[in-house]
Amino acid sequence: MTPNDFDTNKDSYAVPEGYFETLEASLADQLELERLLGGKIDSGFSTPDNYFETVVDRMASPALKTVYAAKKTEKQNKGSKKYIYSGLSIAAAIALLIGLIGLPKQDTALDFDSLDMASIEAYMTTESYNMNTSELSSLLTEEAVNTLSVSSEVLTDEILIEYLEDIDNLYQLSIE
């Protein structure tokens, strides 16, 4: 159908002649009649109470009754699942919030005092790094050297002589 067919089609719906001219008058007459009778006009037709709930029981076959009952319980189950899922999600959010807030904060700041000598020695012997004595001496201040206490059990004469024999270049020993 083209737009021009709407204008020339004789079988299409048409409004009766004078309909819109008399519409306002007929509505006014209807409202006046309702006002005079004291309310809305009752047509006389009404449905009994619970009619639509019992019509299935009266007219349907037993197979249709079971389908209707199954759909009715399915709708009830969907509503209860919705409440269960929403309750579980709220409980999970609360548990997560308590877990994150309630955990004690751990102090992650490390300082030199928290390290023991065995850890430092293990690091120095296992890690491969290229640092000579002059670089190491530049890192240590005079105050730090004075605070280090060297036990006679740790540094014996034999260990010191063995260390000096292992060093090839005496220039490495010079500390400026």
Backbone bond lengths (Angstrom), bond angles and torsions (degrees), N, CA, C in turn:
res aa  C-N    CA-C-N  psi(-1)  N-CA   C-N-CA  omega(-1)  CA-C   N-CA-C  phi
1 M - - - 1.458 - - 1.516 109.93 -
2 T 1.262 115.48 134.21 1.461 120.78 177.71 1.521 108.49 -98.82
3 P 1.322 117.82 164.24 1.469 119.41 179.81 1.524 113.29 -58.32
4 N 1.319 118.24 -29.31 1.468 120.29 179.79 1.521 111.77 -72.12
5 D 1.345 117.33 -24.39 1.457 120.66 179.79 1.522 111.08 -65.94
6 F 1.303 118.64 -27.56 1.464 120.63 179.74 1.531 110.83 -64.84
7 D 1.301 115.89 -36.36 1.466 119.43 -178.05 1.525 112.16 -74.99
8 T 1.318 118.13 -33.61 1.468 121.14 -173.41 1.513 113.38 -99.61
9 N 1.318 119.13 -7.17 1.455 121.66 -177.21 1.519 109.69 -74.60
10 K 1.320 118.32 117.57 1.462 123.03 -177.40 1.521 111.87 -82.37
11 D 1.356 118.78 -19.54 1.458 121.18 -177.34 1.521 112.54 -86.67
12 S 1.300 119.86 -5.36 1.459 121.96 -177.63 1.524 110.26 -72.71
13 Y 1.321 115.04 164.19 1.465 120.86 -178.66 1.523 109.29 -67.43
14 A 1.316 114.23 136.10 1.464 119.11 -179.87 1.518 108.85 -131.47
15 V 1.294 116.55 144.65 1.464 122.79 178.22 1.530 107.64 -81.95
16 P 1.333 117.46 135.63 1.469 119.25 179.22 1.520 111.07 -59.79
17 E 1.312 114.85 152.14 1.462 119.84 -179.67 1.522 109.99 -65.42
18 G 1.327 116.02 137.02 1.456 122.00 177.72 1.525 114.11 76.09
19 Y 1.342 117.34 10.34 1.469 120.68 -177.17 1.523 111.37 -63.32
20 F 1.302 117.40 -48.36 1.458 120.00 -176.56 1.525 111.98 -73.20
21 E 1.324 118.29 -24.30 1.461 120.05 177.55 1.532 110.37 -72.79
22 T 1.319 117.48 -34.42 1.469 120.59 -177.08 1.519 112.35 -96.13
23 L 1.318 119.04 -7.24 1.468 121.81 -177.75 1.515 111.40 -62.84
24 E 1.292 117.61 -46.66 1.463 120.96 -178.12 1.526 110.58 -63.36
25 A 1.288 117.38 -39.89 1.467 120.90 -179.89 1.525 110.96 -68.44
26 S 1.330 117.85 -39.97 1.469 119.71 -179.26 1.526 111.04 -69.78
27 L 1.333 118.64 -35.58 1.468 121.10 175.64 1.525 110.74 -66.35
28 A 1.290 117.54 -40.86 1.464 120.59 178.36 1.522 110.37 -64.09
29 D 1.343 118.18 -40.51 1.463 121.43 177.37 1.524 111.05 -63.42
30 Q 1.326 117.55 -40.95 1.469 121.78 -179.84 1.525 110.34 -64.87
31 L 1.327 118.26 -43.94 1.466 121.73 178.63 1.521 111.13 -65.08
32 E 1.301 118.48 -38.19 1.467 122.11 178.43 1.524 110.24 -65.96
33 L 1.322 117.52 -39.80 1.460 121.59 178.70 1.524 110.76 -65.29
34 E 1.350 117.66 -41.36 1.467 121.18 177.96 1.521 110.61 -65.08
35 R 1.322 117.39 -37.38 1.461 120.51 179.53 1.523 110.28 -66.84
36 L 1.311 117.53 -41.01 1.465 121.01 -179.24 1.528 111.89 -68.34
37 L 1.321 117.52 -36.10 1.462 121.05 -178.70 1.530 112.04 -83.01
38 G 1.310 118.38 -8.44 1.472 121.69 175.35 1.512 113.94 85.83
39 G 1.253 119.76 31.63 1.460 121.48 176.00 1.502 111.28 149.07
40 K 1.298 115.46 -168.17 1.451 120.96 -178.54 1.520 108.93 -73.57
41 I 1.297 115.72 143.14 1.456 120.85 -178.69 1.519 108.41 -74.91
42 D 1.343 115.94 129.22 1.453 121.63 178.88 1.514 108.35 -85.50
43 S 1.308 116.08 128.57 1.461 119.78 -177.76 1.521 111.77 -78.43
44 G 1.325 117.32 -15.88 1.447 120.50 -178.66 1.513 112.90 94.30
45 F 1.299 117.04 -8.50 1.456 120.76 179.68 1.529 108.90 -101.82
46 S 1.320 116.27 130.19 1.463 120.78 175.51 1.523 108.28 -151.45
47 T 1.310 115.76 157.82 1.461 120.27 177.89 1.512 108.71 -102.26
48 P 1.306 117.48 143.31 1.464 120.08 178.41 1.531 110.73 -65.29
49 D 1.323 115.24 160.01 1.462 120.40 177.43 1.528 109.55 -62.40
50 N 1.325 116.82 142.32 1.470 125.23 179.55 1.524 113.17 57.34
51 Y 1.320 117.85 25.83 1.467 121.27 -178.53 1.522 111.35 -63.97
52 F 1.328 116.72 -46.54 1.458 119.74 -174.97 1.527 112.06 -74.41
53 E 1.326 118.04 -22.55 1.461 120.69 176.59 1.524 111.30 -76.25
54 T 1.337 117.34 -31.34 1.463 120.37 -176.33 1.512 113.41 -98.64
55 V 1.321 119.56 -9.14 1.458 121.06 -178.30 1.523 111.34 -63.93
56 V 1.318 118.06 -32.41 1.457 120.82 178.27 1.517 109.74 -66.86
57 D 1.337 116.90 -41.21 1.461 120.21 -179.75 1.523 111.55 -64.61
58 R 1.294 117.06 -35.68 1.462 120.11 -176.03 1.519 113.11 -81.34
59 M 1.308 118.35 -33.43 1.460 119.75 -170.30 1.519 114.23 -109.04
60 A 1.290 119.08 -20.99 1.457 120.83 -170.95 1.518 111.57 -86.01
61 S 1.317 113.42 158.46 1.457 120.05 175.61 1.525 108.56 -78.69
62 P 1.330 118.06 163.75 1.473 120.10 179.26 1.530 112.94 -59.20
63 A 1.322 117.98 -34.82 1.467 120.11 179.31 1.524 110.74 -66.29
64 L 1.330 116.41 -40.81 1.455 120.49 179.04 1.522 111.01 -67.90
65 K 1.330 116.19 -33.13 1.469 119.96 177.76 1.526 110.76 -63.44
66 T 1.330 117.32 -40.68 1.466 119.16 -179.85 1.522 111.17 -68.92
67 V 1.328 117.29 -36.61 1.467 120.40 177.36 1.520 109.92 -64.85
68 Y 1.323 116.67 -43.18 1.462 121.18 179.47 1.527 110.53 -63.60
69 A 1.332 117.36 -42.23 1.463 121.02 179.48 1.526 110.77 -66.32
70 A 1.336 116.96 -38.98 1.465 120.34 179.63 1.518 110.88 -65.53
71 K 1.325 117.30 -41.36 1.466 120.06 178.85 1.519 110.97 -66.13
72 K 1.329 116.32 -36.13 1.463 119.94 -179.70 1.531 110.62 -65.99
73 T 1.346 117.94 -43.58 1.465 120.20 178.80 1.521 111.07 -71.11
74 E 1.344 117.44 -31.53 1.463 120.56 177.66 1.520 110.77 -63.69
75 K 1.317 116.36 -40.33 1.461 119.72 177.61 1.521 110.79 -64.62
76 Q 1.324 117.05 -37.57 1.459 119.99 178.95 1.520 110.42 -67.98
77 N 1.337 117.98 -38.74 1.457 121.19 179.70 1.520 111.76 -67.76
78 K 1.324 117.67 -36.20 1.460 119.94 178.72 1.519 111.07 -62.42
79 G 1.304 116.98 -38.90 1.460 120.24 179.19 1.516 111.65 -66.46
80 S 1.343 117.03 -40.71 1.459 119.26 -179.23 1.528 110.81 -70.34
81 K 1.340 118.14 -34.69 1.460 120.04 176.87 1.521 110.84 -64.73
82 K 1.311 116.00 -36.66 1.463 119.75 179.77 1.526 110.21 -61.60
83 Y 1.332 116.33 -42.55 1.459 119.59 179.70 1.530 111.35 -69.32
84 I 1.319 116.99 -35.97 1.464 119.94 179.01 1.527 110.24 -65.97
85 Y 1.333 116.69 -46.47 1.465 119.83 -179.75 1.524 111.94 -64.41
86 S 1.308 117.49 -39.96 1.463 118.97 179.30 1.526 110.49 -67.77
87 G 1.322 117.56 -37.74 1.463 120.41 177.42 1.516 111.95 -65.24
88 L 1.331 116.28 -41.77 1.462 119.66 178.80 1.526 111.97 -66.35
89 S 1.311 117.19 -38.03 1.468 118.81 179.31 1.526 111.38 -68.25
90 I 1.319 117.37 -36.67 1.469 120.26 176.68 1.521 110.07 -66.43
91 A 1.340 117.23 -42.06 1.464 120.62 179.12 1.529 111.01 -63.79
92 A 1.324 117.60 -39.30 1.465 120.59 178.49 1.523 111.11 -66.04
93 A 1.319 117.01 -39.34 1.466 120.33 178.71 1.526 110.85 -65.37
94 I 1.319 117.14 -40.53 1.468 120.87 178.84 1.522 110.17 -66.41
95 A 1.340 117.38 -42.68 1.462 120.33 178.88 1.525 111.09 -62.74
96 L 1.311 116.72 -40.26 1.463 120.50 177.99 1.522 111.14 -65.51
97 L 1.308 116.97 -41.39 1.460 121.43 179.25 1.524 110.89 -64.10
98 I 1.322 117.08 -44.78 1.467 120.80 179.03 1.524 109.89 -64.96
99 G 1.326 116.50 -39.71 1.462 119.90 179.65 1.513 112.71 -64.11
100 L 1.317 116.68 -39.22 1.462 119.28 -178.70 1.522 112.21 -76.07
101 I 1.318 116.79 -38.57 1.459 119.94 -178.25 1.521 111.18 -80.92
102 G 1.322 117.14 -37.36 1.456 121.49 -173.49 1.509 115.09 -76.54
103 L 1.319 118.73 -17.61 1.455 119.77 -179.00 1.525 110.14 -69.64
104 P 1.324 116.79 136.49 1.469 118.19 178.45 1.521 110.31 -70.07
105 K 1.293 114.92 144.77 1.461 121.10 178.82 1.527 109.02 -76.66
106 Q 1.313 116.29 132.82 1.452 120.71 179.06 1.523 109.03 -97.00
107 D 1.315 115.09 137.89 1.459 120.31 179.35 1.525 108.01 -78.17
108 T 1.300 116.02 114.55 1.459 120.00 -177.07 1.522 112.28 -99.40
109 A 1.301 118.16 -1.18 1.461 120.32 -179.83 1.526 109.18 -75.12
110 L 1.327 115.78 125.93 1.456 121.34 178.63 1.520 108.79 -109.29
111 D 1.303 115.13 142.76 1.449 119.89 175.88 1.526 108.67 -133.14
112 F 1.304 115.35 176.24 1.458 120.65 -176.56 1.522 111.64 -66.94
113 D 1.328 117.10 -30.69 1.465 120.17 -178.18 1.523 112.41 -69.46
114 S 1.333 116.99 -25.44 1.461 119.19 -177.87 1.530 112.26 -79.27
115 L 1.325 117.52 -12.96 1.458 120.55 178.56 1.521 109.85 -89.22
116 D 1.297 116.27 137.67 1.460 118.71 175.49 1.531 109.05 -96.05
117 M 1.280 116.11 164.19 1.467 121.71 -174.63 1.522 111.71 -64.89
118 A 1.317 118.04 -33.44 1.463 120.51 -179.04 1.527 110.38 -65.70
119 S 1.314 117.47 -37.73 1.466 120.71 178.73 1.519 110.80 -66.39
120 I 1.319 116.42 -42.02 1.466 120.29 179.72 1.526 110.36 -65.42
121 E 1.324 116.44 -43.93 1.462 120.21 -179.84 1.529 110.91 -64.76
122 A 1.321 117.31 -40.11 1.466 120.22 178.54 1.522 110.44 -64.90
123 Y 1.298 117.05 -38.56 1.467 120.34 178.21 1.521 110.64 -65.47
124 M 1.319 116.09 -44.54 1.460 120.20 -176.87 1.526 111.22 -65.61
125 T 1.316 118.05 -34.65 1.464 119.55 -177.71 1.523 112.52 -83.15
126 T 1.314 118.42 -30.68 1.470 119.92 -176.12 1.519 113.23 -91.82
127 E 1.288 119.18 -32.49 1.463 121.46 -177.29 1.522 109.88 -78.74
128 S 1.307 115.02 140.31 1.463 118.94 177.12 1.523 107.89 -97.65
129 Y 1.284 115.66 114.40 1.457 121.24 178.63 1.522 107.79 -140.96
130 N 1.283 115.58 154.10 1.461 121.31 -179.19 1.521 108.55 -110.67
131 M 1.300 115.30 89.57 1.451 119.78 178.55 1.527 107.64 -133.64
132 N 1.304 115.20 124.27 1.454 117.89 178.61 1.526 109.48 -91.77
133 T 1.303 115.67 176.79 1.466 119.87 -173.60 1.516 112.48 -67.33
134 S 1.327 118.02 -31.58 1.469 118.98 179.85 1.531 110.56 -68.61
135 E 1.329 116.85 -37.68 1.466 119.06 176.48 1.525 111.11 -67.14
136 L 1.322 115.19 -39.45 1.462 119.51 179.03 1.519 110.95 -66.63
137 S 1.318 117.27 -39.07 1.462 119.85 179.88 1.521 111.73 -69.84
138 S 1.326 117.28 -27.90 1.466 119.01 178.24 1.534 111.15 -71.49
139 L 1.310 116.78 -25.18 1.463 120.05 178.57 1.526 112.47 -77.74
140 L 1.319 117.02 -28.90 1.464 120.70 -177.61 1.527 110.25 -91.76
141 T 1.307 115.23 133.15 1.466 119.45 175.29 1.518 108.77 -87.24
142 E 1.320 115.48 165.79 1.465 120.03 -179.63 1.524 110.91 -64.93
143 E 1.319 116.04 -34.77 1.466 120.36 179.05 1.527 111.03 -67.22
144 A 1.325 116.80 -38.88 1.460 120.54 179.14 1.522 110.88 -67.55
145 V 1.331 116.39 -36.55 1.462 119.63 178.63 1.519 110.07 -67.09
146 N 1.327 117.37 -38.75 1.464 120.67 179.89 1.523 111.93 -67.53
147 T 1.335 117.28 -30.59 1.468 119.37 -178.75 1.518 112.45 -79.25
148 L 1.323 116.74 -19.23 1.462 118.32 178.57 1.518 109.13 -72.67
149 S 1.274 114.80 130.35 1.464 118.18 177.80 1.522 108.15 -108.42
150 V 1.304 115.07 128.41 1.454 120.52 -178.76 1.517 107.25 -105.06
151 S 1.293 114.41 120.51 1.456 119.75 -179.78 1.526 109.10 -81.44
152 S 1.300 115.71 148.08 1.458 119.41 179.80 1.523 110.79 -70.85
153 E 1.327 116.72 -20.55 1.460 119.34 178.44 1.531 110.91 -75.17
154 V 1.311 116.46 -30.55 1.456 119.64 -177.63 1.522 110.31 -79.66
155 L 1.330 117.29 -42.73 1.456 121.24 -175.69 1.534 108.82 -116.03
156 T 1.279 114.64 98.80 1.472 119.32 178.16 1.528 108.80 -99.66
157 D 1.302 115.83 168.90 1.461 120.79 179.57 1.524 111.51 -63.22
158 E 1.309 116.53 -36.68 1.463 119.93 -179.01 1.532 111.18 -65.34
159 I 1.320 115.35 -41.31 1.464 119.47 179.56 1.524 109.68 -66.27
160 L 1.335 116.59 -40.38 1.457 120.53 179.93 1.531 111.43 -65.17
161 I 1.310 118.11 -42.14 1.472 121.80 178.72 1.529 110.27 -65.67
162 E 1.327 116.23 -41.30 1.467 119.80 178.59 1.526 110.75 -62.82
163 Y 1.316 116.91 -38.71 1.465 121.19 178.96 1.526 110.82 -65.67
164 L 1.330 116.02 -43.64 1.460 119.67 -179.22 1.527 111.87 -67.04
165 E 1.309 117.81 -32.25 1.460 120.70 177.88 1.525 111.64 -70.61
166 D 1.341 116.35 -31.03 1.471 120.19 -178.66 1.524 112.53 -74.45
167 I 1.306 117.58 -23.31 1.456 120.22 -177.38 1.517 108.97 -79.68
168 D 1.327 115.97 125.67 1.460 121.44 -178.63 1.517 111.67 -81.89
169 N 1.279 116.48 -40.00 1.445 120.58 -173.52 1.524 109.14 -109.11
170 L 1.300 116.52 121.63 1.457 119.85 179.31 1.522 111.73 -73.41
171 Y 1.328 116.16 -14.13 1.460 119.48 178.49 1.526 110.77 -65.44
172 Q 1.328 117.22 -29.56 1.460 120.71 178.92 1.524 111.69 -64.81
173 L 1.310 117.63 -24.00 1.455 120.50 -178.37 1.519 112.95 -82.26
174 S 1.302 116.97 -17.44 1.462 118.17 -177.28 1.523 109.74 -72.70
175 I 1.302 114.73 127.59 1.461 121.35 179.41 1.512 107.12 -115.19
176 E 1.286 116.14 124.02 1.453 118.88 -178.34 1.496 110.35 -106.31
